[in-house]
Amino acid sequence: MPSLTESLAAGPGWPVRQPYDGPLAGAKVLDLSRVLAGPYCCMVLADLGADVLKVERPGTGDDTRHWGPPFHGADAAYFFSVNRDRRSLALDLSTDGGQAVVARLAEEADVVVENFLPRHLKALSLDRLRDKGSAVWVSVRGAGGDGPDGDKPGYDVMAQARSGLMSVTGTDQPTRVGVAVADIVTGLYAAIGALAGLVARRPLQVEVGLLESAVAMLVNQASNSLVGGVVPALSGNAHPNIVPYGPLRCADTALVIGAGNDRQFADLCTALSVVPMASWATNAGRVEDRAAVLLALEAALVLRPARDWVDVLTLHGIPCAPVQDLGQLASDPQLLATGQLATLSHPAGPVTVVGSPLRLDGRRPRPHDAPPTLGQHTDEVLLAMGLTTEQIEDVTRADRG
């Protein structure tokens, strides 16, 4: 019987499958990450056509499989949000055999994405693969490795806290944004780094930290402090630099209205039959007199329901939007028309996922496959790589328990 090393050397290295459409069709992405930022990066690459193979811990898999309720089958809804369009391989990386399989996959991969702590990366011998390999290697960290906290674990909420994002969010106490925005922005930066390496056609080493990504996301608020010397405080729904820009009370509910320039504000006053003060002709004047501006606008808006005002303001070219809850997304006419929500088959029953916001040559990338069950493709992948059933048992341990 051949050894594991001999079987891997004789096999194809990366079991190919029917490629997805897209500019990255044929690109091979090895996903060694878990939770959110890394898997989100890989989902963006899959939307562009890449073939993503996810390696998970046997028996438990990605942490987010357990972050419920709610659940769909054995897995939490959280897992379904960022793990579609990839194959799942359950592999014990603590074994020599598991490490050998990953090494062979990494040899063939165009991109490797991981979020191990540096000490764990070294313990699993993955640092050697990174340093000698030909793939674009994308490392997601809690903070950048060139700083004193680069070897520490971190979650989105820590990045939101330390970056200052929480200090400007909320009304009476620092508040976490309701979605893990630091993770998402980190995942997008990670995808940008992967694309940079693919364009450069060289084994680029990419690193992106949650903390640094959260700071980069602060844009005008950071600039208000760094350039203007103003340390922003809790702002609730108020925009620090634009008035009006946020929810205003109508007869039944709130309507978000934004006037990003002086002409839009003048048109808004016309639509609402509001007579503006002379000082409101400029945005700076409106920011200075914020309370009076909002009071005058709401005095007009409370006379009619929000949906009525949407029709009126749209005719005048005023950006506005009703405040919806997530239960209304599935029936939103814009989302229905653009097809961003897709229903995919899954062993536990059909599941609806959110698709890419991109349009490429006028077409939205279409989600193909629901997120896999843990180890769903283990046998398929390892047999195609040339392993025997006995060798598969050896490298997947808990997967067979």
Long-range contacts (C-beta under 8 A, 24 or more apart in sequence): 1-388, 1-390, 2-388, 4-97, 4-100, 4-387, 4-391, 4-394, 4-395, 5-100, 7-385, 7-386, 7-387, 7-388, 7-391, 8-100, 8-101, 8-104, 8-385, 8-386, 8-387, 10-386, 11-104, 11-384, 11-385, 11-386, 11-387, 12-108, 12-384, 12-385, 12-386, 13-104, 13-105, 13-107, 13-108, 13-385, 14-53, 14-105, 14-108, 14-109, 14-385, 15-380, 15-381, 15-384, 15-385, 16-51, 17-51, 17-87, 19-49, 19-51, 20-46, 20-49, 20-50, 20-51, 20-85, 20-368, 21-49, 21-365, 21-366, 22-47, 22-48, 22-49, 22-50, 22-360, 22-365, 23-48, 23-49, 23-360, 24-48, 24-49, 24-50, 24-198, 25-49, 25-50, 26-51, 27-51, 27-110, 27-111, 27-198, 28-53, 28-108, 28-109, 28-110, 28-111, 29-53, 29-109, 29-110, 29-111, 29-112, 29-113, 29-194, 30-55, 30-102, 30-105, 30-106, 30-109, 30-111, 30-112, 30-113, 30-135, 31-55, 31-86, 31-113, 32-102, 32-112, 32-113, 32-114, 32-115, 32-116, 32-126, 33-113, 33-114, 33-115, 33-140, 34-62, 34-63, 34-64, 34-115, 35-62, 35-63, 35-64, 35-115, 35-155, 35-183, 36-64, 36-82, 36-156, 36-180, 36-183, 36-184, 36-187, 37-115, 37-140, 37-183, 37-184, 37-186, 37-187, 37-190, 37-208, 37-210, 38-113, 38-114, 38-115, 38-138, 38-140, 38-187, 38-190, 39-64, 39-82, 39-83, 39-187, 40-82, 40-183, 40-184, 40-187, 40-188, 40-190, 40-191, 41-113, 41-138, 41-140, 41-187, 41-188, 41-190, 41-191, 41-194, 42-86, 42-113, 43-82, 43-83, 43-84, 43-85, 43-86, 43-187, 44-187, 44-188, 44-191, 44-356, 45-111, 45-191, 45-194, 46-84, 46-85, 46-86, 47-85, 47-355, 47-356, 47-358, 47-365, 47-367, 48-360, 48-365, 49-365, 50-110, 50-111, 52-85, 52-86, 52-87, 53-86, 53-87, 53-89, 53-105, 53-377, 53-381, 54-83, 54-86, 54-87, 54-88, 54-89, 54-372, 55-89, 55-90, 55-91, 55-93, 55-102, 55-105, 56-88, 56-89, 56-90, 56-91, 56-374, 56-375, 57-90, 57-92, 57-93, 57-398, 58-90, 58-91, 58-92, 58-375, 58-396, 58-397, 58-398, 58-399, 58-400, 58-401, 59-90, 59-398, 59-399, 59-401, 60-374, 60-398, 61-88, 61-90, 61-374, 61-375, 65-374, 72-346, 72-348, 72-349, 72-351, 73-346, 73-347, 73-348, 73-349, 73-373, 74-348, 74-373, 74-374, 75-348, 75-371, 75-373, 75-374, 79-371, 80-351, 80-353, 80-370, 80-371, 81-353, 81-354, 82-187, 83-371, 83-372, 84-344, 84-353, 84-367, 84-368, 84-369, 84-370, 84-371, 85-367, 85-368, 85-369, 86-369, 86-371, 86-372, 87-372, 87-376, 87-377, 87-380, 87-381, 88-372, 88-373, 88-374, 88-375, 88-376, 88-377, 88-378, 89-375, 89-377, 89-378, 89-381, 89-382, 90-374, 90-375, 90-378, 90-396, 90-398, 90-399, 91-378, 91-395, 91-396, 91-399, 92-395, 92-396, 92-397, 92-398, 92-399, 93-124, 94-124, 95-394, 95-395, 95-397, 97-391, 97-394, 97-395, 98-395, 98-396, 99-124, 99-125, 100-395, 101-382, 101-385, 101-387, 101-395, 102-126, 102-129, 103-129, 104-385, 106-133, 106-135, 107-133, 107-134, 109-135, 110-135, 110-136, 110-198, 111-135, 111-136, 111-137, 111-138, 111-194, 111-197, 111-198, 112-136, 112-137, 112-138, 113-138, 113-140, 113-190, 113-194, 114-138, 114-139, 114-140, 115-139, 115-140, 115-141, 117-151, 117-152, 117-153, 118-145, 118-150, 118-151, 119-151, 130-205, 133-203, 134-203, 135-203, 136-193, 136-194, 136-196, 136-197, 136-198, 136-203, 136-204, 136-206, 137-203, 137-204, 137-205, 137-206, 138-190, 138-193, 138-194, 138-197, 138-206, 138-207, 138-208, 139-205, 139-206, 139-207, 139-208, 140-186, 140-187, 140-190, 140-207, 140-208, 140-209, 140-210, 141-207, 141-208, 141-209, 141-210, 142-209, 142-210, 142-211, 143-209, 143-210, 143-211, 143-212, 144-207, 144-208, 144-209, 144-211, 144-212, 145-207, 145-209, 147-209, 149-211, 150-209, 154-209, 154-210, 154-211, 155-210, 156-180, 156-181, 156-182, 156-183, 156-210, 158-210, 158-211, 159-183, 159-186, 159-210, 159-211, 159-213, 159-214, 160-214, 162-211, 162-214, 163-211, 163-214, 163-215, 163-217, 163-218, 164-215, 164-218, 164-221, 164-222, 165-214, 165-217, 165-218, 167-232, 167-233, 167-234, 168-218, 168-221, 168-232, 168-233, 168-234, 168-235, 168-240, 169-234, 169-235, 170-234, 170-236, 171-234, 171-236, 172-234, 173-234, 174-234, 175-234, 181-214, 181-217, 182-210, 182-211, 182-213, 182-214, 182-217, 183-210, 185-213, 185-214, 185-216, 185-217, 186-210, 186-213, 186-214, 189-213, 189-216, 238-290, 241-283, 241-287, 242-283, 242-287, 243-283, 243-286, 243-287, 243-290, 243-293, 243-294, 244-268, 244-286, 244-293, 244-294, 244-297, 247-323, 248-294, 248-297, 248-298, 248-301, 249-298, 249-301, 249-302, 250-301, 250-302, 250-304, 250-305, 250-306, 250-309, 251-301, 251-302, 251-303, 251-304, 251-305, 251-306, 252-305, 252-306, 253-305, 253-306, 253-322, 253-323, 254-306, 254-323, 255-301, 255-306, 255-309, 255-310, 255-320, 255-321, 255-322, 255-323, 256-320, 256-321, 256-322, 256-323, 257-297, 257-313, 257-318, 257-319, 257-320, 258-319, 258-320, 259-318, 259-319, 260-319, 264-317, 264-318, 264-319, 267-316, 267-317, 267-318, 268-297, 268-313, 268-316, 268-318, 270-316, 271-312, 271-313, 271-315, 271-316, 271-318, 272-297, 272-300, 272-301, 273-300, 274-299, 274-300, 338-364, 339-364, 339-366, 340-364, 342-366, 342-367, 344-368, 344-369, 344-370, 345-370, 346-370, 346-371, 347-373, 375-399
